[in-house]
């Protein structure tokens, strides 16, 4: 039963996190300076005006799935200190891209926080469920 709880928490973290991040991206869009409604879907950063299309960070979806699984797994294993390593790796890995395109900063922060929140909740729910078994 413990293995099923572990696998379920990890799978739930990956799937729910993806859905939550997409929802938060849709809710967090701001209006363009010209008053036009924001683009939908979370596929382009629209927070700051730019003179052309903004390239979205590549690999973000897969990185998000992997980081949620890592965070949830660390919590389930009782190694919550590893969460700091995931946060550091993500920040350092994207540092140069965020510096060269500041319009992506808000999108990066919103997506990361939503993702980490879901991963943490799934991890702690898994720990709680294992305590019931």
Secondary structure, 3 states (H helix, E strand, C coil): CHHHHHHHHHHHHHHHHHHHHHHHHHHHCCCCCCCCCCCCCCCCCCCCCCCCCCCCCCCHHHHHHHHHHHHHHHHHCCCCCHHHHHHHHHHHHHHHHHHHCHHHHHHHHHHHHHHHHHHHHHHHHHHHHHHHC
